[in-house]
Amino acid sequence: MSASTVSERWNRGKAQWHILTYYQRFESAVALVLTAVIALIVVVALYRLCVAVVTALLFGAVDPLDHAVFQALFGQIMTLLIALEFNHTLRYFVTRHQSVIQTKVVVLIALLALARKFIILDIRETTPGYLLGLAAITLTLGVTYWLMNDSDDRDELRPLERSGEMHSSLRRAREWRS
Protein backbone atom coordinates (compact mmCIF):
# COMPACT_ATOMS: atom_id res chain seq x y z
CA MET A 1 0.00 0.00 0.00
CA SER A 2 1.50 3.31 -1.07
CA ALA A 3 1.72 6.42 1.07
CA SER A 4 -0.58 8.30 -1.31
CA THR A 5 -3.26 5.64 -0.90
CA VAL A 6 -3.05 5.89 2.88
CA SER A 7 -3.20 9.69 2.80
CA GLU A 8 -6.09 9.58 0.32
CA ARG A 9 -8.02 7.23 2.60
CA TRP A 10 -7.23 9.40 5.61
CA ASN A 11 -8.44 12.55 3.81
CA ARG A 12 -11.56 10.79 2.55
CA GLY A 13 -12.26 9.50 6.08
CA LYS A 14 -11.86 12.99 7.55
CA ALA A 15 -14.23 14.41 4.93
CA GLN A 16 -16.85 11.72 5.61
CA TRP A 17 -16.53 11.97 9.39
CA HIS A 18 -18.78 15.05 9.54
CA ILE A 19 -21.48 13.28 7.52
CA LEU A 20 -21.66 10.28 9.87
CA THR A 21 -24.15 10.07 12.70
CA TYR A 22 -22.84 9.88 16.25
CA TYR A 23 -23.51 6.16 16.36
CA GLN A 24 -21.67 5.59 13.06
CA ARG A 25 -18.73 7.54 14.47
CA PHE A 26 -18.86 5.39 17.59
CA GLU A 27 -18.93 2.20 15.48
CA SER A 28 -16.00 3.42 13.41
CA ALA A 29 -13.98 4.32 16.51
CA VAL A 30 -14.66 0.93 18.13
CA ALA A 31 -13.75 -0.90 14.91
CA LEU A 32 -10.56 1.15 14.61
CA VAL A 33 -9.53 0.32 18.19
CA LEU A 34 -10.36 -3.36 17.63
CA THR A 35 -8.28 -3.33 14.45
CA ALA A 36 -5.30 -1.93 16.36
CA VAL A 37 -5.72 -4.42 19.22
CA ILE A 38 -6.00 -7.40 16.86
CA ALA A 39 -3.00 -6.18 14.87
CA LEU A 40 -0.98 -6.00 18.09
CA ILE A 41 -2.11 -9.50 19.07
CA VAL A 42 -1.14 -10.82 15.62
CA VAL A 43 2.32 -9.22 15.83
CA VAL A 44 2.97 -10.63 19.33
CA ALA A 45 1.63 -14.08 18.40
CA LEU A 46 3.70 -14.14 15.20
CA TYR A 47 6.83 -13.14 17.13
CA ARG A 48 6.25 -15.87 19.74
CA LEU A 49 5.54 -18.45 17.03
CA CYS A 50 8.74 -17.56 15.15
CA VAL A 51 10.84 -17.61 18.32
CA ALA A 52 9.39 -20.97 19.37
CA VAL A 53 9.92 -22.55 15.96
CA VAL A 54 13.45 -21.23 15.50
CA THR A 55 14.47 -22.15 19.05
CA ALA A 56 12.98 -25.62 18.75
CA LEU A 57 14.62 -26.30 15.41
CA LEU A 58 18.03 -24.86 16.27
CA PHE A 59 18.36 -26.58 19.61
CA GLY A 60 16.58 -29.76 18.58
CA ALA A 61 14.18 -29.50 21.50
CA VAL A 62 11.31 -30.92 19.48
CA ASP A 63 10.88 -33.15 16.49
CA PRO A 64 8.95 -31.25 13.79
CA LEU A 65 7.66 -34.55 12.44
CA ASP A 66 6.06 -35.44 15.77
CA HIS A 67 2.27 -35.38 15.35
CA ALA A 68 1.64 -33.39 18.54
CA VAL A 69 4.21 -30.74 17.56
CA PHE A 70 2.74 -30.58 14.07
CA GLN A 71 -0.77 -30.10 15.50
CA ALA A 72 0.35 -27.37 17.89
CA LEU A 73 2.33 -25.54 15.21
CA PHE A 74 -0.45 -25.54 12.64
CA GLY A 75 -3.01 -24.69 15.31
CA GLN A 76 -1.04 -21.53 16.05
CA ILE A 77 -0.72 -20.74 12.34
CA MET A 78 -4.47 -21.17 11.83
CA THR A 79 -5.12 -18.91 14.83
CA LEU A 80 -3.01 -16.22 13.18
CA LEU A 81 -4.87 -16.65 9.89
CA ILE A 82 -8.22 -16.33 11.65
CA ALA A 83 -7.07 -13.16 13.40
CA LEU A 84 -5.80 -11.72 10.12
CA GLU A 85 -9.09 -12.46 8.36
CA PHE A 86 -11.04 -10.90 11.21
CA ASN A 87 -8.79 -7.83 11.12
CA HIS A 88 -9.21 -7.60 7.34
CA THR A 89 -12.99 -7.58 7.81
CA LEU A 90 -12.77 -4.85 10.43
CA ARG A 91 -10.59 -2.75 8.11
CA TYR A 92 -13.32 -2.80 5.47
CA PHE A 93 -15.77 -1.67 8.10
CA VAL A 94 -13.50 1.14 9.35
CA THR A 95 -12.83 2.45 5.85
CA ARG A 96 -16.55 2.31 5.09
CA HIS A 97 -16.11 0.02 2.08
CA GLN A 98 -18.90 -1.93 3.76
CA SER A 99 -21.42 -0.45 6.14
CA VAL A 100 -21.93 -3.73 7.99
CA ILE A 101 -19.79 -6.76 8.61
CA GLN A 102 -21.11 -9.28 6.12
CA THR A 103 -22.56 -12.49 7.42
CA LYS A 104 -20.68 -14.45 4.75
CA VAL A 105 -17.35 -13.31 6.20
CA VAL A 106 -18.42 -14.28 9.72
CA VAL A 107 -19.42 -17.74 8.44
CA LEU A 108 -16.06 -18.05 6.66
CA ILE A 109 -14.19 -17.13 9.86
CA ALA A 110 -16.25 -19.70 11.76
CA LEU A 111 -15.30 -22.33 9.15
CA LEU A 112 -11.63 -21.39 9.57
CA ALA A 113 -12.00 -21.78 13.34
CA LEU A 114 -13.55 -25.22 12.84
CA ALA A 115 -10.71 -26.20 10.48
CA ARG A 116 -8.28 -25.14 13.20
CA LYS A 117 -10.22 -27.23 15.72
CA PHE A 118 -10.01 -30.30 13.47
CA ILE A 119 -6.25 -29.78 13.03
CA ILE A 120 -5.53 -29.60 16.77
CA LEU A 121 -8.06 -32.27 17.73
CA ASP A 122 -6.62 -35.30 19.46
CA ILE A 123 -8.76 -38.08 18.04
CA ARG A 124 -7.83 -40.50 20.84
CA GLU A 125 -9.29 -38.24 23.50
CA THR A 126 -12.40 -37.14 21.59
CA THR A 127 -15.81 -38.70 22.07
CA PRO A 128 -17.96 -39.71 19.10
CA GLY A 129 -20.66 -37.27 20.20
CA TYR A 130 -18.21 -34.39 20.17
CA LEU A 131 -17.02 -35.34 16.67
CA LEU A 132 -20.62 -35.63 15.49
CA GLY A 133 -21.36 -32.16 16.87
CA LEU A 134 -18.33 -30.65 15.13
CA ALA A 135 -19.28 -32.41 11.90
CA ALA A 136 -22.87 -31.10 12.12
CA ILE A 137 -21.69 -27.56 12.75
CA THR A 138 -19.21 -27.80 9.86
CA LEU A 139 -21.87 -29.14 7.51
CA THR A 140 -24.34 -26.44 8.55
CA LEU A 141 -21.83 -23.62 8.12
CA GLY A 142 -20.63 -25.08 4.80
CA VAL A 143 -24.18 -25.28 3.42
CA THR A 144 -24.87 -21.75 4.68
CA TYR A 145 -21.74 -20.42 2.98
CA TRP A 146 -22.61 -22.25 -0.24
CA LEU A 147 -26.16 -20.85 -0.23
CA MET A 148 -24.82 -17.34 0.34
CA ASN A 149 -22.39 -17.69 -2.59
CA ASP A 150 -25.14 -19.16 -4.75
CA SER A 151 -27.35 -16.18 -3.92
CA ASP A 152 -24.53 -13.75 -4.77
CA ASP A 153 -23.94 -15.53 -8.08
CA ARG A 154 -27.63 -15.17 -9.01
CA ASP A 155 -27.60 -11.48 -8.06
CA GLU A 156 -24.61 -10.88 -10.34
CA LEU A 157 -26.22 -12.67 -13.31
CA ARG A 158 -29.64 -10.92 -13.18
CA PRO A 159 -28.55 -7.64 -14.88
CA LEU A 160 -26.82 -9.59 -17.65
CA GLU A 161 -29.90 -11.73 -18.15
CA ARG A 162 -32.21 -8.70 -18.39
CA SER A 163 -29.98 -6.93 -20.88
CA GLY A 164 -29.67 -10.00 -23.09
CA GLU A 165 -25.86 -10.03 -22.71
CA MET A 166 -25.71 -13.32 -20.86
CA HIS A 167 -23.78 -15.90 -22.82
CA SER A 168 -25.86 -18.92 -23.84
CA SER A 169 -23.67 -21.36 -21.86
CA LEU A 170 -24.16 -19.26 -18.69
CA ARG A 171 -27.91 -19.20 -19.32
CA ARG A 172 -27.98 -23.02 -19.67
CA ALA A 173 -25.89 -23.44 -16.51
CA ARG A 174 -28.26 -21.18 -14.61
CA GLU A 175 -31.30 -23.10 -15.88
CA TRP A 176 -29.64 -26.40 -14.89
CA ARG A 177 -28.99 -25.12 -11.34
CA SER A 178 -32.59 -24.01 -10.88
N, C-alpha and C positions, 0 to 999 in steps of 0.2 A: 504494500500500500504506500503510495507516494505521499509526500508532505502536502502537496497541493490538494489531494483528495481529502486528507484529514482536515485541512483548514477550510476546504469547501463545505464539508459536513458540519464542522463546528459553526461556520457562519450561517449555514442553512438552519441548523438547530437553534441558534440564537434568534434568528428572524422568526422562526415558528413558535418560539417559546411564549411570545406575547399573545398568540392566537389560541393557545391551549387553555382549557379550563383548569381550575385549581386541582381537580382530581387527576387530570391527565398529567399535569406537572408533577404531582405526587407520585403517580405511577412511574413516570420517567425517572424521577430521582431514585425511587426504590430499585428499579431495574438497573440503573447505573451503578448503585452501590453494590447490588448483588453481582453484577458483572465484575466489578473490581475484586470483591471477596472471592468469587469463584476463580478468577485469574490468579490470585495470590495462592489459593489452595492448589491449583494445578501446578504452579511453579514450584511450590514446596514439595508436593508429591512427586513431581518429576525429578527434582534434585535428589530426594531420598531414594527413589527407585534406581537412579543412575549410580549413586554411591553404593547402594546395596549390591547391585549387579557387578560393578567393577571390583569392589572389595571381595565379593564371593569368588569371582573368577580369578582374580590375581592371586589370592591367598589359598585358593582351592578349598575353601570352607564348605562349599556345597557342590554337589554334582548337578550340572544343568540338565542332565538327562533323567534325573530322578523325577518321578511323576508328581510328587508333592511339591517339589521346587517349581516344576513347570506350571502346575496349577496356580501356585501363589504368584508367580511372576506374571502370567497372563491375566490373572484376576486383577492385579494392580494396573496393568496396561489397559484393560477394559474399563476400569474405574476412571482412568484418565480420559479415555475416549468419551465416556458418558459425560464427564464434567465439561469437556471441550464442546460437545454437541449442545449441552444445556446452555453454556456460555454463548455459543453462536446464536442460539435462539433468542436469548436475552438481548444480544447486540442488535438483532433486527427490530426488536421491540423498542429499544432505546432510540435507535435512529429513525423510528417511525416508518420503516419500510413495511411493517405490518402493524395494524392497530391492536391486534390481539395475538396472543401466543396460539398458534394453530394446534388444533387437537391432533392432527396427523403427526406433528413433530413430537408431541407428548407420548403418543402411542409408539413412535419409533424409539424414543429414549427408553420407554418401558421394555420394549423388545431387546434393546441393547443390555439393559439391566438383567433381563432373564437369560440372555446369552452368557453374560458374565457369571450368573448363578450356576448355569449348567457347566461352565468351565471349572469352577472351583468346587463343585459338588463332589463329595466323597461318596461314591456309590455304595461302599460297604457299610456306611453308617446312616444311610438314607432309607426311610420306610417306603413301601410301595404306595401308600396313600399320599405321602408328600410328593413323590414323583408324579403321581396321577394329577395332583393339584397343579403342579408346575406345568405339566403337559397341557392341562385344560386352559390355564391362563395363557400359555403360549399360543395355543390354537385360537383362542378367542381374540387375542390381540392381533395375530396374523390375519385372521379373517376380517377384522375391523380395518386394519391397514389396507388390505386388498380392496375392500369395498370403498374406502375413501379414495384410493388411487383410481379405481374404476369410475367413480363419480366424477373425479377431476378430468379423466380422459374424455368422458361424454360431454362435459361442459366445454372442453376445448374444441371438440368436433362440431358442435351445434352451429356456430357461425359459418363454418365452411360448408356444412350441409345446406343451410338456408341460401347461401350465395351461389350454390351450384358448383363450387370449386373443389369439392371433395373428390378425390381420385376414386375411380370405380372399385379398386381393390380395397380401399379403406371403407367404402360403403358396404361392400360384401362382408368384410370382417365385422363391421358394426352390426349388421343384420344377423350374422351367425351368433354373436355374443348375446343378442337379445332373446 
